[in-house]
C-alpha cells in the first residue's frame, strides 16, 4: 500500500463512496447536478446534437447539425461524473 509523506495510508475508493460535505464544492456540484446538466441536455436535444449520434451510429440518414460531434462527446464524458 502506498503512503504519503505524512505516513497516512492512501488507498483507492469507488467514486460512489465519495461524498462532498464542505461548503465550497458541495454547492457547486449541486448546481451542476440540478441546473447546469439538465439545461445542457435540453439544449442538446433542441439543437439536434443528440440526433447527430444517431447519424454517427448509422441509425439515421439525417445529416449532422449543430455542434461538432467531438465536442458533444467530450461533454457527454464530463456529465457521466455527476
N, C-alpha and C positions, 0 to 999 in steps of 0.2 A: 504494500500500500504506500502511495506517495505521501510525503509530508511537506508542509510549507515551512518557511523559516522559523515560525513560532513553535513548531513541533506539534501542531494540531493535525490530526489525520484528515486527509482530503479523499472523498470518495464520491463517485457519481450517484445521482439520484434521478429517477424519472421526472421529466418536467411536470407531470401531473401532480407530483408531490411538492412542488414549489408554490408557495402562497405568499403574495406580497401583502404586508400589513402596515407598511410605513405610509406617511402622508406625502411622500414625494412621488414614488412610482405608482402607487395604487390608484390615485385619481386619474392619472394619465392613461393607464391601462384600461380602466373602466370607461373612460371617454372613448377610447378606440373601440372597445367591445360593443358599447351601447349606441354610439353615434357614428363614428367615422367609418367603420367597416360596413354596417348596414347601408349607409348612404353610398359608399363606393360600389357595393353590389347593385343597388338600384340604378345608379348611373351607368354601370357597365351593361345592364340589361337594356336600358333605354337607348343606348348609343350603339347597339348591335355588337358590342365586344364579345359577349357570350356566344353569339351566333358565329363569330369567327372561329371558335374552337370546333363547332360542328363542321364547318367548311374544312378546317385543317385535318379533321378526323375522317373526312370522306363521307360525312353524314348529310351534307347539304351542298347544293350546287350554287348557292347564293355567294357572290363574290365578297371577300372580306371588306369590312368598312371600319372607319374609326381608327382607334389607337393601334399601333404596331403590336402584333401578336407577342413578340418577345417581351415588351414592356408589361403587357397584361399577364403573361406567365410569371414574371417576377413579382407582380402584385399578388397573384394567387399564392405564390410561395410565402410571401410575407404574412398573409392573413391566416395561414394554417397554424401559426403560433398563438392565435388568440381564440 
